[in-house]
Amino acid sequence: MAGFFKKAFQDMKESAKAQHEVDKANFEAAKAEAKANFEENRGYNTFAKAKADAKKNWDDAHMTPAERAARMQEERDEQIAAAKARTAAANERYEAAKKK
């Protein structure tokens, strides 16, 4: 029984380390994107962008739960389609490399 708990806690520790690496990578990506957005918009009139973002947030906040669920499903479908396209492209590259 002691070995079971030891293995379970070791698995949790490894999982936490892996998730921490994912979180760090996501944080660095978000930080880099924010930095890029700032530089892209420096010196330009960003009032129109801020107004559009505020309208989007307002519209998002006032959606019904059914509308929100539908939009989230659409986004998931788009992400799945993009992932499948990337997979197909990678498989084509693999097959091309294999034929060489």
All heavy atoms as an XYZ file, in Angstrom:
789
protein
N       0.826     -1.190      0.000
C       0.000      0.000      0.000
C       0.870      1.253      0.000
O       0.535      2.228     -0.644
C      -0.928     -0.036      1.208
C      -1.945      1.072      1.211
S      -3.066      0.958     -0.173
C      -4.589      0.897      0.648
N       1.987      1.214      0.708
C       2.857      2.385      0.766
C       3.457      2.668     -0.600
O       3.622      3.827     -0.984
C       3.959      2.173      1.797
N       3.787      1.637     -1.332
C       4.326      1.815     -2.677
C       3.326      2.452     -3.616
O       3.689      3.238     -4.490
N       2.053      2.130     -3.418
C       0.998      2.712     -4.247
C       0.948      4.216     -4.076
O       0.909      4.959     -5.054
C      -0.358      2.081     -3.885
C      -1.513      2.778     -4.521
C      -1.816      2.561     -5.859
C      -2.291      3.667     -3.797
C      -2.884      3.209     -6.459
C      -3.356      4.316     -4.385
C      -3.654      4.087     -5.716
N       0.931      4.663     -2.817
C       0.865      6.097     -2.555
C       2.130      6.800     -3.027
O       2.074      7.909     -3.555
C       0.629      6.365     -1.068
C      -0.779      6.067     -0.646
C      -1.028      5.067      0.269
C      -1.848      6.772     -1.163
C      -2.322      4.776      0.665
C      -3.134      6.499     -0.785
C      -3.381      5.493      0.125
N       3.257      6.153     -2.835
C       4.518      6.752     -3.277
C       4.498      6.961     -4.789
O       4.862      8.029     -5.286
C       5.686      5.854     -2.872
C       7.037      6.435     -3.176
C       8.141      5.548     -2.641
C       9.496      6.171     -2.911
N      10.587      5.361     -2.402
N       4.031      5.952     -5.524
C       3.968      6.060     -6.982
C       2.937      7.105     -7.408
O       3.181      7.884     -8.329
C       3.622      4.708     -7.588
C       3.663      4.685     -9.106
C       3.461      3.284     -9.632
C       3.618      3.155    -11.107
N       2.925      4.087    -11.941
N       1.808      7.139     -6.723
C       0.763      8.105     -7.054
C       1.258      9.528     -6.848
O       1.053     10.407     -7.698
C      -0.481      7.850     -6.208
N       1.929      9.779     -5.723
C       2.430     11.120     -5.458
C       3.564     11.484     -6.409
O       3.699     12.635     -6.810
C       2.874     11.268     -4.000
C       1.713     11.392     -3.052
C       1.511     10.442     -2.073
C       0.833     12.444     -3.145
C       0.445     10.538     -1.205
C      -0.236     12.562     -2.288
C      -0.436     11.604     -1.318
N       4.366     10.523     -6.798
C       5.437     10.772     -7.765
C       4.837     11.153     -9.123
O       5.312     12.074     -9.770
C       6.333      9.530     -7.910
C       7.517      9.732     -8.813
C       8.497     10.763     -8.291
O       8.619     10.986     -7.091
N       9.177     11.412     -9.187
N       3.767     10.437     -9.519
C       3.086     10.767    -10.775
C       2.502     12.176    -10.719
O       2.582     12.930    -11.692
C       1.983      9.760    -11.074
C       2.523      8.411    -11.491
O       3.724      8.330    -11.822
O       1.740      7.436    -11.466
N       1.896     12.533     -9.580
C       1.333     13.874     -9.435
C       2.430     14.923     -9.509
O       2.252     15.985    -10.113
C       0.557     14.004     -8.122
C      -0.767     13.289     -8.128
S      -1.844     13.698     -6.745
C      -0.870     13.193     -5.351
N       3.570     14.641     -8.907
C       4.683     15.582     -8.927
C       5.171     15.799    -10.362
O       5.395     16.934    -10.789
C       5.814     15.047     -8.053
C       7.010     15.951     -7.948
C       8.060     15.341     -7.033
C       9.306     16.187     -6.962
N      10.338     15.579     -6.115
N       5.328     14.710    -11.111
C       5.772     14.818    -12.500
C       4.745     15.551    -13.353
O       5.091     16.360    -14.207
C       6.052     13.432    -13.060
C       7.274     12.771    -12.455
C       7.411     11.313    -12.848
O       6.608     10.842    -13.679
O       8.315     10.658    -12.320
N       3.479     15.276    -13.106
C       2.423     15.943    -13.846
C       2.422     17.442    -13.550
O       2.245     18.266    -14.455
C       1.067     15.344    -13.481
O       0.028     16.032    -14.122
N       2.623     17.805    -12.306
C       2.670     19.216    -11.928
C       3.850     19.916    -12.583
O       3.732     21.059    -13.043
C       2.745     19.358    -10.414
N       4.994     19.232    -12.645
C       6.165     19.814    -13.313
C       5.886     20.038    -14.793
O       6.223     21.082    -15.350
C       7.382     18.904    -13.154
C       8.042     18.973    -11.805
C       9.276     18.085    -11.778
C       9.930     18.084    -10.416
N      11.122     17.214    -10.387
N       5.269     19.066    -15.429
C       4.959     19.190    -16.856
C       3.971     20.322    -17.094
O       4.131     21.121    -18.025
C       4.403     17.879    -17.385
N       2.953     20.417    -16.245
C       1.964     21.484    -16.394
C       2.604     22.838    -16.165
O       2.268     23.820    -16.826
C       0.792     21.273    -15.432
C      -0.322     22.283    -15.615
C      -0.929     22.235    -17.005
O      -1.182     21.164    -17.521
N      -1.154     23.384    -17.603
N       3.567     22.895    -15.232
C       4.276     24.148    -14.969
C       5.044     24.592    -16.211
O       5.065     25.785    -16.550
C       5.227     23.973    -13.783
C       6.023     25.188    -13.473
N       5.451     26.338    -12.985
C       7.346     25.445    -13.596
C       6.388     27.257    -12.818
N       7.554     26.727    -13.184
N       5.660     23.651    -16.910
C       6.381     23.982    -18.144
C       5.417     24.524    -19.197
O       5.722     25.496    -19.894
C       7.120     22.753    -18.683
C       8.275     22.314    -17.830
C       9.356     23.378    -17.727
O       9.675     24.022    -18.745
O       9.880     23.565    -16.618
N       4.236     23.904    -19.311
C       3.229     24.377    -20.256
C       2.781     25.784    -19.885
O       2.682     26.670    -20.751
C       2.018     23.414    -20.295
C       0.862     24.005    -21.075
C       2.429     22.081    -20.867
N       2.527     26.012    -18.612
C       2.096     27.325    -18.157
C       3.164     28.384    -18.418
O       2.852     29.507    -18.824
C       1.743     27.291    -16.668
C       0.492     26.477    -16.392
O      -0.282     26.216    -17.334
O       0.295     26.092    -15.216
N       4.432     28.027    -18.163
C       5.515     28.970    -18.426
C       5.578     29.318    -19.911
O       5.751     30.486    -20.273
C       6.861     28.386    -17.980
C       7.151     28.569    -16.526
C       8.508     28.128    -16.041
C       9.551     27.724    -16.994
N      10.795     27.267    -16.382
N       5.442     28.317    -20.765
C       5.493     28.563    -22.202
C       4.323     29.442    -22.650
O       4.499     30.369    -23.447
C       5.481     27.245    -22.963
N       3.135     29.164    -22.123
C       1.972     29.981    -22.466
C       2.128     31.411    -21.977
O       1.753     32.364    -22.658
C       0.693     29.371    -21.892
C       0.244     28.168    -22.669
O       0.548     28.031    -23.844
N      -0.478     27.278    -22.020
N       2.706     31.567    -20.796
C       2.929     32.903    -20.255
C       3.914     33.672    -21.122
O       3.699     34.843    -21.449
C       3.442     32.820    -18.813
C       3.775     34.163    -18.236
C       2.769     35.028    -17.850
C       5.092     34.560    -18.092
C       3.073     36.274    -17.325
C       5.411     35.796    -17.566
C       4.394     36.661    -17.188
N       4.998     33.021    -21.517
C       5.993     33.672    -22.369
C       5.374     34.049    -23.715
O       5.660     35.125    -24.252
C       7.208     32.766    -22.571
C       8.069     32.632    -21.338
C       8.651     33.955    -20.868
O       9.055     34.779    -21.714
O       8.695     34.161    -19.645
N       4.528     33.186    -24.262
C       3.875     33.482    -25.537
C       2.937     34.683    -25.401
O       2.939     35.584    -26.242
C       3.098     32.265    -26.032
N       2.160     34.703    -24.330
C       1.241     35.821    -24.106
C       2.015     37.118    -23.897
O       1.616     38.180    -24.397
C       0.346     35.536    -22.907
N       3.120     37.031    -23.181
C       3.951     38.207    -22.932
C       4.531     38.738    -24.242
O       4.517     39.943    -24.495
C       5.069     37.820    -21.960
C       5.846     38.965    -21.383
C       6.661     38.469    -20.209
C       8.124     38.700    -20.449
N       8.968     38.278    -19.338
N       5.020     37.833    -25.083
C       5.587     38.238    -26.367
C       4.514     38.831    -27.278
O       4.759     39.824    -27.975
C       6.252     37.048    -27.040
N       3.321     38.252    -27.265
C       2.234     38.779    -28.084
C       1.833     40.173    -27.617
O       1.586     41.062    -28.435
C       1.029     37.847    -28.036
C       1.222     36.562    -28.795
C       0.120     35.559    -28.550
O      -0.708     35.771    -27.626
O       0.082     34.557    -29.278
N       1.765     40.374    -26.306
C       1.416     41.688    -25.776
C       2.468     42.719    -26.159
O       2.151     43.854    -26.536
C       1.258     41.622    -24.259
N       3.723     42.321    -26.073
C       4.822     43.210    -26.445
C       4.736     43.571    -27.926
O       4.910     44.731    -28.315
C       6.141     42.508    -26.133
C       7.347     43.372    -26.117
C       8.536     42.535    -25.641
C       9.795     43.339    -25.566
N      10.936     42.517    -25.161
N       4.452     42.574    -28.769
C       4.326     42.816    -30.202
C       3.138     43.720    -30.502
O       3.243     44.643    -31.332
C       4.193     41.494    -30.948
N       2.012     43.473    -29.841
C       0.839     44.323    -30.042
C       1.136     45.758    -29.659
O       0.730     46.696    -30.345
C      -0.354     43.802    -29.236
C      -0.955     42.561    -29.824
O      -0.788     42.276    -30.998
N      -1.649     41.798    -29.005
N       1.853     45.936    -28.553
C       2.200     47.276    -28.107
C       3.058     47.983    -29.153
O       2.810     49.133    -29.504
C       2.945     47.215    -26.766
C       3.389     48.561    -26.282
C       2.493     49.416    -25.677
C       4.703     48.971    -26.452
C       2.893     50.658    -25.239
C       5.116     50.209    -26.019
C       4.213     51.062    -25.411
N       4.057     47.284    -29.656
C       4.944     47.894    -30.642
C       4.223     48.160    -31.959
O       4.480     49.170    -32.615
C       6.172     47.016    -30.890
C       7.176     47.062    -29.774
C       7.751     48.451    -29.528
O       7.986     49.200    -30.502
O       7.949     48.790    -28.357
N       3.327     47.266    -32.349
C       2.584     47.474    -33.582
C       1.680     48.693    -33.493
O       1.488     49.400    -34.479
C       1.727     46.245    -33.907
C       2.514     45.052    -34.387
C       1.659     43.807    -34.531
O       0.482     43.821    -34.128
O       2.197     42.822    -35.039
N       1.143     48.943    -32.323
C       0.186     50.029    -32.162
C       0.820     51.312    -31.648
O       0.124     52.310    -31.491
C      -0.931     49.591    -31.210
C      -1.752     48.476    -31.801
O      -2.043     48.484    -32.984
N      -2.108     47.497    -30.995
N       2.104     51.313    -31.410
C       2.765     52.510    -30.901
C       2.710     53.607    -31.951
O       3.049     53.401    -33.104
C       4.213     52.211    -30.556
C       4.959     53.421    -30.047
C       6.363     53.069    -29.747
N       6.395     52.463    -28.415
C       7.487     52.290    -27.719
N       8.639     52.624    -28.205
N       7.440     51.758    -26.522
N       2.271     54.779    -31.520
C       2.224     55.920    -32.421
C       1.009     55.966    -33.318
O       0.855     56.893    -34.105
N       0.132     54.992    -33.243
C      -1.073     54.975    -34.051
C      -2.276     55.247    -33.170
O      -2.251     55.034    -31.964
C      -1.259     53.619    -34.741
C      -0.211     53.341    -35.782
C       0.879     52.542    -35.495
C      -0.310     53.902    -37.049
C       1.850     52.293    -36.448
C       0.650     53.669    -38.001
C       1.735     52.858    -37.703
O       2.698     52.619    -38.642
N      -3.322     55.690    -33.808
C      -4.552     55.948    -33.084
C      -5.203     54.615    -32.749
O      -5.757     53.945    -33.621
C      -5.488     56.821    -33.924
C      -6.753     57.162    -33.171
O      -6.902     56.836    -31.998
N      -7.671     57.824    -33.839
N      -5.126     54.199    -31.523
C      -5.691     52.909    -31.125
C      -7.076     53.061    -30.506
O      -7.617     52.103    -29.982
C      -4.759     52.210    -30.127
O      -4.608     53.030    -28.978
C      -3.405     51.926    -30.756
N      -7.631     54.271    -30.553
C      -8.959     54.474    -29.988
C      -9.984     53.604    -30.698
O     -10.858     53.004    -30.053
C      -9.366     55.946    -30.082
C     -10.729     56.227    -29.540
C     -10.967     56.173    -28.175
C     -11.786     56.506    -30.390
C     -12.223     56.412    -27.671
C     -13.046     56.735    -29.893
C     -13.269     56.693    -28.536
N      -9.889     53.493    -32.005
C     -10.841     52.678    -32.764
C     -10.726     51.213    -32.356
O     -11.744     50.520    -32.187
C     -10.608     52.830    -34.257
N      -9.495     50.737    -32.169
C      -9.294     49.350    -31.741
C      -9.829     49.141    -30.332
O     -10.486     48.135    -30.050
C      -7.820     48.986    -31.808
C      -7.532     47.538    -31.465
C      -6.050     47.243    -31.570
C      -5.687     45.807    -31.301
N      -6.241     45.217    -30.123
N      -9.561     50.086    -29.451
C     -10.055     49.975    -28.073
C     -11.576     49.976    -28.053
O     -12.203     49.218    -27.293
C      -9.512     51.121    -27.230
N     -12.179     50.810    -28.898
C     -13.634     50.876    -28.959
C     -14.211     49.559    -29.490
O     -15.206     49.049    -28.967
C     -14.039     52.043    -29.861
C     -15.491     52.384    -29.802
C     -15.760     53.663    -30.574
C     -17.222     54.027    -30.505
N     -17.508     55.256    -31.244
N     -13.565     48.989    -30.511
C     -14.024     47.708    -31.067
C     -13.877     46.595    -30.034
O     -14.764     45.740    -29.894
C     -13.244     47.376    -32.325
N     -12.751     46.593    -29.302
C     -12.555     45.585    -28.258
C     -13.589     45.721    -27.152
O     -14.107     44.730    -26.630
C     -11.145     45.684    -27.677
C     -10.079     45.212    -28.632
O     -10.423     44.542    -29.635
O      -8.890     45.518    -28.386
N     -13.894     46.965    -26.778
C     -14.888     47.193    -25.726
C     -16.257     46.711    -26.187
O     -17.006     46.110    -25.406
C     -14.929     48.676    -25.361
N     -16.604     46.975    -27.456
C     -17.894     46.513    -27.979
C     -17.956     44.995    -27.978
O     -18.973     44.404    -27.608
C     -18.112     47.042    -29.388
C     -19.386     46.499    -30.025
C     -19.961     47.420    -31.027
C     -21.208     46.914    -31.701
N     -22.101     46.094    -30.936
N     -16.840     44.341    -28.355
C     -16.801     42.887    -28.354
C     -16.998     42.352    -26.939
O     -17.771     41.422    -26.713
C     -15.474     42.381    -28.924
C     -15.357     40.874    -28.973
C     -13.989     40.458    -29.467
C     -13.811     38.975    -29.443
N     -13.907     38.379    -28.119
N     -16.308     42.952    -25.974
C     -16.462     42.520    -24.583
C     -17.885     42.757    -24.091
O     -18.434     41.932    -23.361
C     -15.464     43.257    -23.685
C     -14.057     42.766    -23.878
O     -13.840     41.677    -24.391
N     -13.096     43.579    -23.480
N     -18.483     43.868    -24.467
C     -19.853     44.177    -24.074
C     -20.796     43.129    -24.659
O     -21.677     42.613    -23.970
C     -20.233     45.574    -24.560
C     -21.646     45.941    -24.293
C     -22.703     45.811    -25.139
C     -22.166     46.485    -23.084
N     -23.848     46.237    -24.551
C     -23.554     46.668    -23.274
C     -21.621     46.837    -21.867
C     -24.380     47.182    -22.304
C     -22.455     47.362    -20.901
C     -23.804     47.531    -21.106
N     -20.601     42.828    -25.946
C     -21.458     41.831    -26.592
C     -21.263     40.453    -25.968
O     -22.235     39.706    -25.781
C     -21.172     41.779    -28.094
C     -21.613     43.049    -28.811
O     -22.436     43.802    -28.246
O     -21.120     43.286    -29.929
N     -20.025     40.114    -25.649
C     -19.754     38.823    -25.018
C     -20.413     38.730    -23.643
O     -20.923     37.683    -23.254
C     -18.251     38.598    -24.867
C     -17.574     38.313    -26.197
O     -18.280     38.042    -27.184
O     -16.330     38.370    -26.238
N     -20.399     39.822    -22.915
C     -20.961     39.821    -21.567
C     -22.480     39.715    -21.576
O     -23.079     39.251    -20.608
C     -20.544     41.081    -20.818
N     -23.100     40.136    -22.663
C     -24.553     40.140    -22.721
C     -25.134     39.030    -23.589
O     -26.264     39.120    -24.051
C     -25.044     41.515    -23.204
C     -24.804     42.579    -22.195
N     -23.630     43.294    -22.138
C     -25.559     43.020    -21.161
C     -23.691     44.135    -21.134
N     -24.838     43.992    -20.520
N     -24.360     37.977    -23.802
C     -24.861     36.815    -24.542
C     -25.659     35.914    -23.604
O     -25.374     35.856    -22.410
C     -23.695     35.992    -25.098
C     -23.177     36.462    -26.401
S     -22.118     35.227    -27.135
C     -20.589     35.607    -26.356
N     -26.611     35.221    -24.191
C     -27.314     34.226    -23.400
C     -26.403     33.005    -23.268
O     -25.485     32.822    -24.069
C     -28.633     33.811    -24.089
O     -28.322     33.179    -25.329
C     -29.547     34.999    -24.312
N     -26.649     32.176    -22.281
C     -25.824     30.969    -22.140
C     -25.840     30.088    -23.392
O     -24.823     29.503    -23.757
C     -26.441     30.250    -20.945
C     -27.057     31.333    -20.134
C     -27.555     32.339    -21.146
N     -26.967     30.017    -24.076
C     -27.052     29.206    -25.289
C     -26.182     29.801    -26.405
O     -25.488     29.078    -27.118
C     -28.496     29.102    -25.764
N     -26.212     31.132    -26.532
C     -25.374     31.792    -27.540
C     -23.895     31.594    -27.224
O     -23.081     31.356    -28.108
C     -25.682     33.287    -27.606
C     -27.040     33.619    -28.183
C     -27.360     35.090    -28.042
O     -26.794     35.761    -27.137
O     -28.190     35.586    -28.828
N     -23.553     31.723    -25.944
C     -22.160     31.554    -25.524
C     -21.687     30.121    -25.801
O     -20.587     29.909    -26.309
C     -22.009     31.879    -24.042
C     -20.571     31.838    -23.559
C     -20.408     32.349    -22.145
N     -20.665     33.786    -22.095
C     -21.680     34.357    -21.453
N     -22.544     33.622    -20.796
N     -21.846     35.661    -21.465
N     -22.542     29.154    -25.505
C     -22.196     27.755    -25.762
C     -22.024     27.513    -27.257
O     -21.101     26.811    -27.680
C     -23.262     26.834    -25.187
N     -22.893     28.109    -28.075
C     -22.793     27.945    -29.523
C     -21.497     28.561    -30.043
O     -20.814     27.967    -30.885
C     -23.997     28.578    -30.208
N     -21.155     29.752    -29.552
C     -19.925     30.402    -29.997
C     -18.702     29.596    -29.574
O     -17.759     29.427    -30.349
C     -19.823     31.812    -29.444
C     -18.529     32.484    -29.918
C     -18.378     33.879    -29.459
N     -19.287     34.725    -30.213
C     -19.404     36.026    -29.999
N     -18.686     36.600    -29.068
N     -20.230     36.753    -30.717
N     -18.724     29.082    -28.356
C     -17.594     28.270    -27.892
C     -17.460     27.007    -28.734
O     -16.344     26.592    -29.059
C     -17.758     27.936    -26.410
C     -17.572     29.135    -25.488
S     -17.927     28.775    -23.762
C     -16.604     27.691    -23.367
N     -18.594     26.406    -29.115
C     -18.558     25.206    -29.954
C     -17.985     25.544    -31.325
O     -17.191     24.776    -31.878
C     -19.952     24.596    -30.091
C     -19.967     23.308    -30.876
C     -19.134     22.213    -30.226
O     -19.163     22.035    -29.022
N     -18.375     21.496    -31.029
N     -18.359     26.701    -31.879
C     -17.809     27.127    -33.167
C     -16.295     27.299    -33.077
O     -15.558     26.887    -33.971
C     -18.451     28.432    -33.614
C     -19.884     28.313    -34.052
C     -20.529     29.658    -34.334
O     -19.801     30.687    -34.323
O     -21.739     29.693    -34.559
N     -15.832     27.926    -31.992
C     -14.397     28.129    -31.810
C     -13.669     26.791    -31.686
O     -12.588     26.612    -32.253
C     -14.137     28.998    -30.585
C     -14.560     30.437    -30.762
C     -14.447     31.251    -29.482
O     -14.034     30.695    -28.439
O     -14.781     32.448    -29.523
N     -14.268     25.859    -30.943
C     -13.653     24.540    -30.811
C     -13.592     23.838    -32.160
O     -12.582     23.220    -32.502
C     -14.422     23.692    -29.797
C     -14.147     24.065    -28.355
C     -14.695     23.014    -27.411
N     -16.142     22.898    -27.495
C     -17.009     23.524    -26.706
N     -16.560     24.329    -25.770
N     -18.296     23.335    -26.854
N     -14.679     23.954    -32.943
C     -14.691     23.334    -34.269
C     -13.604     23.927    -35.162
O     -12.940     23.204    -35.907
C     -16.062     23.492    -34.922
C     -17.142     22.669    -34.234
O     -16.780     21.729    -33.480
O     -18.334     22.972    -34.435
N     -13.434     25.263    -35.089
C     -12.380     25.912    -35.875
C     -10.999     25.424    -35.442
O     -10.136     25.169    -36.290
C     -12.465     27.426    -35.725
C     -13.664     28.051    -36.404
C     -13.804     29.523    -36.078
O     -12.917     30.088    -35.401
O     -14.812     30.108    -36.506
N     -10.793     25.294    -34.136
C      -9.506     24.821    -33.639
C      -9.249     23.379    -34.077
O      -8.129     23.022    -34.440
C      -9.446     24.934    -32.120
C      -9.355     26.359    -31.631
C      -9.397     26.455    -30.119
O      -9.644     25.469    -29.425
N      -9.170     27.646    -29.599
N     -10.286     22.562    -34.048
C     -10.142     21.167    -34.482
C      -9.806     21.116    -35.963
O      -8.933     20.364    -36.393
C     -11.418     20.360    -34.156
C     -11.532     20.154    -32.639
C     -11.430     19.024    -34.881
C     -12.863     19.596    -32.193
N     -10.493     21.945    -36.758
C     -10.228     21.976    -38.195
C      -8.795     22.434    -38.465
O      -8.098     21.863    -39.325
C     -11.224     22.889    -38.898
N      -8.338     23.441    -37.744
C      -6.966     23.926    -37.912
C      -5.960     22.846    -37.521
O      -4.946     22.648    -38.198
C      -6.747     25.184    -37.085
N      -6.251     22.144    -36.443
C      -5.357     21.077    -35.996
C      -5.311     19.944    -37.017
O      -4.242     19.392    -37.292
C      -5.797     20.542    -34.640
N      -6.456     19.616    -37.602
C      -6.492     18.566    -38.614
C      -5.719     18.996    -39.861
O      -5.033     18.185    -40.484
C      -7.934     18.209    -38.970
C      -8.624     17.401    -37.892
C     -10.017     17.007    -38.290
C     -10.672     16.197    -37.185
N     -12.038     15.795    -37.521
N      -5.819     20.283    -40.213
C      -5.071     20.786    -41.368
C      -3.571     20.711    -41.102
O      -2.795     20.321    -41.983
C      -5.487     22.220    -41.681
N      -3.166     21.080    -39.896
C      -1.752     20.994    -39.540
C      -1.284     19.544    -39.559
O      -0.173     19.237    -40.006
C      -1.508     21.596    -38.153
C      -1.601     23.095    -38.142
C      -1.057     23.751    -36.882
N      -0.961     22.926    -35.711
C      -1.774     22.983    -34.651
N      -2.773     23.835    -34.643
N      -1.576     22.204    -33.612
N      -2.132     18.636    -39.083
C      -1.789     17.213    -39.086
C      -1.639     16.703    -40.509
O      -0.691     15.970    -40.821
C      -2.872     16.400    -38.347
O      -2.986     16.897    -37.013
C      -2.538     14.931    -38.312
N      -2.551     17.100    -41.379
C      -2.475     16.669    -42.774
C      -1.208     17.201    -43.436
O      -0.522     16.472    -44.167
C      -3.710     17.138    -43.539
N      -0.865     18.459    -43.165
C       0.352     19.040    -43.732
C       1.589     18.313    -43.222
O       2.526     18.033    -43.986
C       0.429     20.523    -43.398
N       1.589     17.985    -41.943
C       2.727     17.273    -41.366
C       2.836     15.866    -41.957
O       3.945     15.394    -42.236
C       2.592     17.201    -39.848
N       1.707     15.203    -42.163
C       1.733     13.872    -42.769
C       2.246     13.926    -44.207
O       2.989     13.039    -44.639
C       0.344     13.233    -42.725
C      -0.025     12.774    -41.333
O       0.836     12.547    -40.495
N      -1.317     12.668    -41.073
N       1.863     14.966    -44.943
C       2.365     15.127    -46.302
C       3.875     15.339    -46.291
O       4.586     14.764    -47.116
C       1.669     16.296    -46.987
C       0.225     16.038    -47.343
C      -0.463     17.269    -47.900
O       0.218     18.269    -48.198
O      -1.689     17.224    -48.034
N       4.353     16.161    -45.377
C       5.789     16.385    -45.264
C       6.506     15.095    -44.909
O       7.585     14.800    -45.424
C       6.091     17.445    -44.198
C       5.764     18.839    -44.645
C       6.096     19.923    -43.639
N       7.015     19.556    -42.599
C       6.821     19.753    -41.294
N       5.718     20.304    -40.868
N       7.726     19.401    -40.417
N       5.888     14.317    -44.030
C       6.475     13.041    -43.616
C       6.576     12.092    -44.805
O       7.605     11.469    -45.021
C       5.628     12.426    -42.496
C       6.048     11.036    -42.134
C       7.206     10.815    -41.388
C       5.300      9.934    -42.536
C       7.596      9.529    -41.050
C       5.679      8.655    -42.203
C       6.819      8.452    -41.464
O       7.223      7.183    -41.145
N       5.496     11.989    -45.560
C       5.493     11.096    -46.721
C       6.514     11.557    -47.763
O       7.190     10.747    -48.379
C       4.093     11.020    -47.339
C       3.092     10.300    -46.475
C       3.454      8.860    -46.202
O       4.033      8.204    -47.088
O       3.164      8.381    -45.087
N       6.617     12.873    -47.968
C       7.577     13.409    -48.928
C       9.004     13.109    -48.473
O       9.863     12.755    -49.280
C       7.377     14.903    -49.100
N       9.254     13.236    -47.190
C      10.597     12.965    -46.666
C      10.905     11.480    -46.733
O      12.058     11.086    -46.942
C      10.705     13.477    -45.236
N       9.910     10.660    -46.554
C      10.089      9.214    -46.573
C      10.426      8.714    -47.986
O      11.173      7.762    -48.142
C       8.811      8.541    -46.055
C       9.020      7.137    -45.553
C       7.838      6.707    -44.720
C       6.924      5.834    -45.526
N       5.851      5.238    -44.736
N       9.914      9.398    -49.020
C      10.132      8.988    -50.392
C      11.516      9.376    -50.890
O      11.975      8.827    -51.869
C       9.075      9.611    -51.309
C       7.712      8.999    -51.110
C       6.696      9.636    -52.013
C       5.314      9.060    -51.763
N       4.306      9.709    -52.578
N      12.171     10.308    -50.235
C      13.497     10.749    -50.679
C      14.535      9.694    -50.500
O      14.577      8.843    -49.769
C      13.921     12.005    -49.920
C      13.180     13.218    -50.389
C      13.720     14.433    -49.677
C      13.000     15.684    -50.133
N      13.467     16.858    -49.472
